[in-house]
Amino acid sequence: HATTFTSIVIPETANHLLSQLMFMFEYNVRHGTVIGIVGAGGIGYYINTYLKFLQYDKVLALLIIIFIVVVIIDMLSLLLRSFVTDEGDVRRPSWMKTIREAIFGSRNPSMKQ
């Protein structure tokens, strides 16, 4: 049974397992900060403490660090997933396109007013 598992099950599910693993890691990093702000500790604790003492420069520094870490994790996730996908290429929409669609909504060219 172990041979069947290692030769069939793992290769067939590797893409999904890696994708789920990376998603949960990203999720935990992002939400760990929020949970810390409400009292569970971690970097969110420091953000909350600095906010109480009106040390906004330190809060901004921590937020920038969190943003950079999340972007790096996201890029690594994208890179790792590109190695295991069948197409070998995983892309995300551009920032400008995403922002434009969020502000103006997606426009369907076939629906003219």
N, C-alpha and C positions, 0 to 999 in steps of 0.2 A: 504494500500500500504506500510506503514511503517513496518508492520509485515512481509510481503513478503520480503522486502529489508533486514531486520535484520535476518530473519531465513533462507533465501535461498541465496541471492546475496553475502552477506558478507562472510559466511562460504565457499562458492564455490570459491571466489576470494581472500581469505586471503593470500594464499601462494604467489600469483602473486603480490598483493599489498605490502606485506612485502618485497619481493625481490626487487621490483622497488624502494621502499622507501629507503632501505639500499644502493642500487646502486647509487641513486641520492645523498645521504648523502656522500658516499665515493667520488663520482665525484666532489662534491662541495668542499670538504676539499682539494683534490689534486689540483684542478684547481684554487682555491682561492689563493694559493701561487703563481702560475704562473701569474695570473692577477695582484697580488700585486707587482710583480717585474717590470712590465711594467707601473706602476704608479697608480694603483687603491687603494693602501693602504694595511693595514693588515700586516701580517708577511713578505710578499714579499717586502714591503716598507723597512723594517729593513734590510733585506738581501741586497737590492740594496744600501742602505745608507752605510752599512758596507763595501760593495765592493768598493764604491767610495773612502772611506777613508783607503782602504787597510787593514782592520781589519779582516783578514782571519780566525783568531781563533774564532771570534764571528759568522762569516758566517758558519763555520763548525759546531759550536754548534747548531745554528738554523737548519741547514740541518739535523743533527742527531735527534733533537727534532721532526722535521717534519716527518722523517722516522719512528721514534718510534710511533708517533701518528697514522700515516697511517697504520702501521702494527697492532696496537691495534684495530683500527676501523675495519680493515679487519678480524681480528680474532673474534671480537664480531659479525660482520655480518655473518660469517661462523657459529658461535654458534647459533645465532638466527634463521638462515635459517634451521639449522638441526632440530630445534624443530617443524617446520611447514611442512617439506617435508614428503611425504608419506613413504619413506624408513627410515627416521629418521637419515640419515647419509649423510653428504655433505663432499666431499673430494676434495682437490686440488692436482695437481701433485707436486711431491717433487721438491725442489729448484734445486738439483743436476740434476735431469732428465730434468727440463726445461732449465737449463743453457747448458747442454750437447746437447740437441736438437737445441738450438739456435746457438751454435757454429758449430756443425757438421751436423746439419740437421737431420730430422727423417730418420732412416734407415729402409727400408722394407726388411726383411730377405728373402722374396721370389724372390727378384731381385738380383741375384748374378752376379758379373762382372768377 
